């Protein structure tokens, strides 16, 4: 395309002397035409070179579809998933792209996420093993009452424990991270929970089998459901309260739906939930070695620690939102906790018995899990 300046120059030449010097004008026009052609060739070459080095070199060789059950606005997606995906893309010079699909956008239910990764329906999933507890018996030790401490310490303990004592539980996938959230609290609509007697006959959302059994022993009526179903269940009166970490308060709008919140004091919580970030094995194995190295550098116990710490930080966000909304806060103190601990002992004993029935030493493994939590908690506080 001719520039306006060149067009004006040609017009001026024609007006000034075309009728007097036709041969000269013809030569000038030929020179201009050649100049246009050369300019066009130069610009085309420049454009192709620019695309080659800025666009084509960064085109993703591998796109990994990551599927999870929380909204895109959740603290989890914004707080650690997106930064993790961006870090992998940057370190691979754009050769790996992680596309995140929240809210089960690729289909299925949260309980099916693990199998979606195992079967290659998606490439990466983030889910709770506790949604299918019978498959992950050793994992559930960290979901027992009064085992978990901070998410940072418990996540590292969980990752180490599985690698050492039960790697077979996740042999069907490539594990990227094993972690937990912070110890859960009660989020209540209606009469608050100030003591153990207040739990009597309350319909409370239970996230795991162990927490459900603990609630039953404490006098409540547990109802199992994935976290995304909680808002509707509370608003419709299906449940009176939910046992959840404050981390999900913003995404589930529990600061608006709940009127009060009850926390348990003490070093260990009534419950936590375990999580797995896993990749389809065949997809991982298909990567070239240099791209596998990028994935490896951004997974393992270091990632578990990082996510755990983020989970602890997210608790502060959820608590701040609930306080801003004017919600009431209650705490079960150390003296009251003794009664809670005694009531739920059968849950721990039942886990030990089931593990013993598998020709393993349940008491030893429970003790190892608790010792690992203590070990990482001490190092966290240094």
C-alpha positions as CSV (number, residue, x, y, z in Angstrom):
1,X,0.0,0.0,0.0
2,X,1.4,3.4,-1.0
3,X,2.0,5.9,1.8
4,X,0.3,9.3,1.6
5,X,3.6,11.1,1.3
6,X,4.7,9.0,-1.7
7,X,1.3,9.5,-3.3
8,X,1.6,13.3,-2.8
9,X,5.0,13.3,-4.4
10,X,3.8,11.4,-7.5
11,X,0.9,13.8,-7.9
12,X,3.1,16.8,-7.6
13,X,5.5,15.5,-10.2
14,X,2.6,14.8,-12.6
15,X,1.1,18.2,-12.1
16,X,4.5,20.1,-12.5
17,X,5.9,18.5,-15.6
18,X,4.1,15.5,-17.0
19,X,2.9,17.5,-20.1
20,X,6.4,18.9,-20.7
21,X,8.6,16.0,-19.9
22,X,6.8,12.7,-20.6
23,X,9.9,10.6,-20.8
24,X,11.3,11.9,-17.5
25,X,7.9,11.4,-15.8
26,X,7.7,7.8,-17.0
27,X,11.1,7.0,-15.6
28,X,10.2,8.6,-12.2
29,X,7.0,6.6,-12.1
30,X,8.9,3.4,-12.8
31,X,11.3,4.2,-10.0
32,X,8.4,4.9,-7.6
33,X,6.8,1.6,-8.5
34,X,10.0,-0.2,-7.9
35,X,10.3,1.6,-4.6
36,X,6.8,0.5,-3.6
37,X,7.6,-3.1,-4.4
38,X,10.9,-3.0,-2.4
39,X,9.1,-1.4,0.5
40,X,6.4,-4.0,0.5
41,X,8.9,-6.8,0.4
42,X,10.8,-5.3,3.3
43,X,7.7,-4.9,5.4
44,X,6.5,-8.4,4.6
45,X,9.9,-9.9,5.6
46,X,10.0,-7.8,8.8
47,X,6.5,-8.9,9.8
48,X,7.3,-12.6,9.2
49,X,10.6,-12.3,11.2
50,X,8.7,-10.6,14.1
51,X,6.1,-13.3,14.2
52,X,8.8,-16.0,14.0
53,X,10.6,-14.7,17.0
54,X,7.8,-13.3,19.2
55,X,4.8,-15.5,18.3
56,X,5.8,-18.8,16.8
57,X,8.6,-19.5,19.3
58,X,6.2,-19.1,22.2
59,X,3.4,-21.2,20.7
60,X,2.5,-23.9,23.2
61,X,3.6,-27.4,22.3
62,X,1.6,-28.9,25.1
63,X,-1.7,-27.7,26.6
64,X,-2.7,-29.3,29.9
65,X,-6.4,-29.1,30.9
66,X,-6.7,-28.7,34.6
67,X,-10.2,-29.4,36.1
68,X,-11.5,-28.6,39.6
69,X,-14.8,-28.0,41.4
70,X,-14.6,-24.5,42.9
71,X,-15.5,-21.3,41.2
72,X,-13.0,-19.3,39.1
73,X,-13.2,-16.6,41.8
74,X,-12.2,-18.9,44.6
75,X,-9.1,-18.1,46.6
76,X,-7.6,-21.4,45.5
77,X,-7.8,-20.6,41.8
78,X,-6.7,-17.0,42.1
79,X,-4.3,-17.6,45.0
80,X,-2.2,-20.6,43.9
81,X,-3.6,-22.3,40.8
82,X,-3.2,-19.4,38.4
83,X,0.3,-18.4,39.7
84,X,1.4,-22.1,39.5
85,X,0.1,-22.3,35.9
86,X,1.8,-19.1,34.9
87,X,5.1,-20.1,36.5
88,X,5.1,-23.4,34.4
89,X,4.3,-21.5,31.2
90,X,7.1,-18.9,31.9
91,X,9.7,-21.5,32.8
92,X,8.9,-23.5,29.7
93,X,9.2,-20.4,27.5
94,X,5.5,-20.9,26.6
95,X,5.9,-24.5,25.5
96,X,3.5,-25.6,28.2
97,X,0.2,-24.0,28.7
98,X,-2.1,-24.9,31.7
99,X,-5.7,-24.1,30.9
100,X,-7.8,-24.1,34.1
101,X,-11.4,-25.2,34.0
102,X,-13.3,-24.4,37.3
103,X,-16.7,-25.4,38.5
104,X,-16.6,-28.8,36.8
105,X,-16.9,-27.1,33.4
106,X,-15.6,-30.2,31.6
107,X,-18.4,-32.3,33.0
108,X,-18.9,-34.8,35.8
109,X,-19.2,-34.5,39.5
110,X,-16.4,-33.6,42.1
111,X,-16.4,-37.3,43.2
112,X,-15.4,-38.3,39.6
113,X,-12.4,-36.0,39.3
114,X,-9.7,-38.5,40.4
115,X,-10.9,-41.0,37.8
116,X,-11.0,-38.2,35.1
117,X,-7.2,-37.9,35.6
118,X,-6.7,-41.6,35.9
119,X,-8.6,-42.3,32.7
120,X,-7.2,-39.4,30.7
121,X,-10.5,-37.5,30.3
122,X,-8.5,-34.5,31.6
123,X,-4.8,-33.9,32.1
124,X,-4.7,-32.5,35.6
125,X,-7.2,-32.5,38.5
126,X,-7.5,-31.0,41.9
127,X,-9.9,-32.8,44.3
128,X,-10.5,-34.4,47.7
129,X,-9.7,-38.1,48.1
130,X,-12.2,-38.0,50.9
131,X,-15.0,-37.8,48.3
132,X,-14.3,-41.6,47.7
133,X,-12.9,-42.6,51.1
134,X,-12.9,-46.3,50.7
135,X,-10.2,-46.0,48.0
136,X,-7.8,-44.0,50.2
137,X,-7.6,-45.6,53.6
138,X,-4.1,-44.5,54.5
139,X,-4.7,-41.0,53.3
140,X,-7.7,-40.7,55.7
141,X,-5.4,-40.8,58.8
142,X,-4.9,-37.1,58.4
143,X,-8.7,-36.5,58.4
144,X,-9.1,-38.2,61.8
145,X,-10.1,-35.9,64.7
146,X,-7.3,-34.0,66.3
147,X,-4.5,-35.0,64.0
148,X,-4.2,-31.9,61.8
149,X,-2.5,-28.6,62.8
150,X,-1.7,-25.8,60.4
151,X,-2.2,-26.6,56.7
152,X,1.5,-25.8,56.0
153,X,2.7,-28.5,58.5
154,X,0.0,-31.0,57.8
155,X,0.4,-30.8,54.1
156,X,4.1,-31.6,54.3
157,X,3.3,-34.4,56.8
158,X,0.7,-35.9,54.4
159,X,3.0,-35.7,51.4
160,X,5.9,-37.4,53.3
161,X,3.6,-40.0,54.9
162,X,2.2,-41.2,51.5
163,X,5.6,-41.3,49.8
164,X,7.0,-43.4,52.7
165,X,4.1,-45.6,53.8
166,X,1.5,-45.7,51.0
167,X,2.7,-44.7,47.5
168,X,0.4,-47.4,46.1
169,X,-2.7,-45.4,46.9
170,X,-1.9,-43.0,44.0
171,X,0.0,-45.3,41.7
172,X,-2.7,-44.8,38.9
173,X,-1.8,-41.1,38.5
174,X,1.3,-38.9,38.5
175,X,1.1,-37.0,41.9
176,X,2.0,-33.3,41.7
177,X,1.0,-32.4,45.3
178,X,-0.7,-33.8,48.4
179,X,-1.9,-31.2,50.8
180,X,-4.6,-30.2,53.3
181,X,-6.5,-27.1,54.2
182,X,-6.4,-25.5,57.7
183,X,-8.4,-27.2,60.4
184,X,-12.2,-26.7,59.8
185,X,-14.7,-24.6,61.7
186,X,-18.5,-24.5,62.1
187,X,-20.4,-22.0,60.0
188,X,-24.0,-21.7,61.4
189,X,-27.3,-20.3,60.5
190,X,-29.5,-20.1,63.6
191,X,-28.6,-20.9,67.1
192,X,-24.8,-20.7,67.6
193,X,-22.6,-23.5,68.8
194,X,-21.0,-22.6,72.1
195,X,-20.7,-26.0,73.7
196,X,-21.0,-29.6,72.9
197,X,-24.7,-29.7,73.9
198,X,-25.5,-27.2,71.1
199,X,-24.7,-29.8,68.5
200,X,-27.5,-32.1,69.5
201,X,-29.6,-33.0,66.5
202,X,-28.2,-30.2,64.3
203,X,-28.0,-31.0,60.6
204,X,-24.4,-30.3,59.8
205,X,-22.6,-30.7,56.5
206,X,-19.8,-33.3,56.8
207,X,-16.9,-33.2,54.3
208,X,-15.4,-36.6,55.0
209,X,-16.3,-40.0,56.5
210,X,-14.2,-39.4,59.6
211,X,-15.7,-36.0,60.3
212,X,-19.2,-37.3,59.7
213,X,-18.7,-40.1,62.3
214,X,-17.2,-37.5,64.7
215,X,-20.2,-35.3,64.3
216,X,-22.5,-38.2,65.0
217,X,-20.6,-39.1,68.2
218,X,-20.9,-35.4,69.3
219,X,-24.7,-35.6,68.9
220,X,-25.2,-34.0,65.5
221,X,-26.8,-35.3,62.4
222,X,-24.2,-35.3,59.6
223,X,-25.1,-34.9,55.9
224,X,-22.4,-35.5,53.3
225,X,-22.1,-33.2,50.3
226,X,-19.4,-31.5,48.2
227,X,-18.5,-27.9,49.2
228,X,-20.2,-26.3,46.1
229,X,-23.6,-27.7,47.3
230,X,-23.4,-26.0,50.7
231,X,-24.8,-22.5,49.9
232,X,-28.0,-23.9,48.5
233,X,-28.3,-26.4,51.4
234,X,-28.0,-23.7,54.0
235,X,-30.3,-21.3,52.3
236,X,-33.0,-24.0,51.8
237,X,-32.7,-25.2,55.4
238,X,-31.4,-28.6,54.4
239,X,-28.5,-28.1,56.9
240,X,-28.2,-25.8,59.9
241,X,-24.4,-25.5,59.7
242,X,-21.4,-26.6,57.7
243,X,-18.0,-27.9,58.8
244,X,-15.6,-26.1,56.5
245,X,-12.4,-24.0,56.6
246,X,-12.7,-20.2,56.4
247,X,-10.7,-20.5,53.1
248,X,-14.0,-21.2,51.2
249,X,-16.0,-18.5,52.9
250,X,-15.6,-16.0,50.1
251,X,-16.4,-18.4,47.2
252,X,-19.4,-20.0,48.9
253,X,-20.6,-16.6,50.4
254,X,-20.7,-18.1,53.9
255,X,-20.0,-14.6,55.3
256,X,-23.5,-13.7,54.0
257,X,-25.3,-17.0,54.5
258,X,-24.0,-17.8,58.0
259,X,-24.8,-15.8,61.2
260,X,-22.1,-17.2,63.4
261,X,-18.9,-19.2,63.4
262,X,-17.4,-21.5,66.0
263,X,-13.7,-22.3,66.1
264,X,-11.9,-24.9,68.1
265,X,-8.9,-23.7,70.1
266,X,-5.9,-25.9,70.6
267,X,-3.0,-27.2,68.6
268,X,-5.0,-29.8,66.6
269,X,-8.3,-29.4,64.8
270,X,-11.4,-31.5,64.8
271,X,-10.9,-32.2,61.2
272,X,-9.1,-31.3,58.0
273,X,-9.6,-32.5,54.4
274,X,-6.9,-33.9,52.2
275,X,-6.4,-32.8,48.6
276,X,-4.5,-34.2,45.6
277,X,-3.2,-32.3,42.6
278,X,-2.6,-35.1,40.1
279,X,-1.7,-35.5,36.4
280,X,-2.7,-38.3,34.0
281,X,0.3,-40.7,33.9
282,X,0.3,-41.2,30.1
283,X,0.2,-37.4,29.6
284,X,3.2,-36.9,31.9
285,X,5.1,-39.8,30.3
286,X,4.5,-38.4,26.8
287,X,6.3,-35.1,27.7
288,X,9.9,-34.6,26.4
289,X,12.5,-34.8,29.2
290,X,13.1,-31.1,29.4
291,X,9.3,-30.4,29.9
292,X,9.0,-33.2,32.4
293,X,11.8,-31.4,34.3
294,X,9.7,-28.2,34.4
295,X,6.7,-30.1,35.8
296,X,9.0,-31.8,38.4
297,X,10.5,-28.5,39.5
298,X,7.0,-27.2,40.2
299,X,5.6,-30.2,42.1
300,X,6.4,-32.5,45.1
301,X,6.7,-31.6,48.8
302,X,7.8,-28.0,48.1
303,X,4.5,-27.4,46.2
304,X,2.6,-29.1,49.0
305,X,4.2,-26.7,51.6
306,X,3.5,-23.7,49.3
307,X,-0.2,-24.6,48.9
308,X,-0.5,-25.4,52.6
309,X,0.9,-22.0,53.5
310,X,-1.5,-20.4,51.1
311,X,-4.4,-22.2,52.7
312,X,-3.4,-20.9,56.1
313,X,-3.3,-17.3,54.7
314,X,-6.7,-17.8,53.1
315,X,-8.2,-18.5,56.5
316,X,-7.4,-14.9,57.5
317,X,-9.3,-13.6,54.4
318,X,-12.4,-15.6,55.2
319,X,-12.4,-14.6,58.9
320,X,-12.0,-10.9,57.9
321,X,-15.0,-11.1,55.6
322,X,-17.2,-12.7,58.2
323,X,-16.2,-10.1,60.8
324,X,-16.8,-7.3,58.3
325,X,-20.3,-8.7,57.8
326,X,-20.9,-8.5,61.5
327,X,-21.1,-12.2,62.1
328,X,-20.6,-13.6,65.7
329,X,-17.6,-15.7,66.6
330,X,-17.4,-18.4,69.3
331,X,-14.5,-20.6,70.5
332,X,-14.4,-24.0,72.1
333,X,-11.7,-23.6,74.8
334,X,-9.1,-26.1,76.0
335,X,-11.2,-27.3,78.9
336,X,-14.2,-28.1,76.7
337,X,-12.0,-29.7,74.1
338,X,-11.2,-32.6,76.5
339,X,-14.8,-33.7,76.3
340,X,-14.8,-33.4,72.5
341,X,-11.6,-35.5,72.3
342,X,-13.0,-38.2,74.5
343,X,-16.3,-38.4,72.5
344,X,-14.6,-38.9,69.2
345,X,-11.9,-41.4,70.2
346,X,-13.9,-44.3,68.6
347,X,-13.3,-42.7,65.2
348,X,-9.5,-43.0,65.7
349,X,-9.8,-46.5,67.1
350,X,-12.0,-47.6,64.2
351,X,-9.3,-46.4,61.7
352,X,-6.6,-48.3,63.6
353,X,-8.7,-51.5,63.5
354,X,-9.4,-51.3,59.8
355,X,-5.7,-50.8,59.0
356,X,-4.8,-53.7,61.3
357,X,-7.2,-55.9,59.4
358,X,-5.1,-55.2,56.3
359,X,-2.0,-56.7,58.0
360,X,-0.6,-53.3,58.8
361,X,0.2,-51.7,62.2
362,X,-2.5,-49.1,62.5
363,X,-1.4,-47.7,65.9
364,X,2.2,-47.3,64.5
365,X,1.0,-45.6,61.4
366,X,-1.3,-43.2,63.3
367,X,1.5,-42.3,65.6
368,X,3.8,-41.7,62.6
369,X,1.3,-39.4,61.0
370,X,1.0,-37.4,64.2
371,X,4.7,-37.3,64.7
372,X,5.2,-35.9,61.2
373,X,2.7,-33.2,61.8
374,X,4.6,-32.3,65.0
375,X,7.9,-32.3,63.2
376,X,6.8,-30.0,60.4
377,X,4.9,-27.7,62.8
378,X,8.1,-27.3,64.8
379,X,10.1,-26.4,61.7
380,X,7.4,-24.0,60.6
381,X,7.7,-22.1,63.9
382,X,11.5,-21.8,63.8
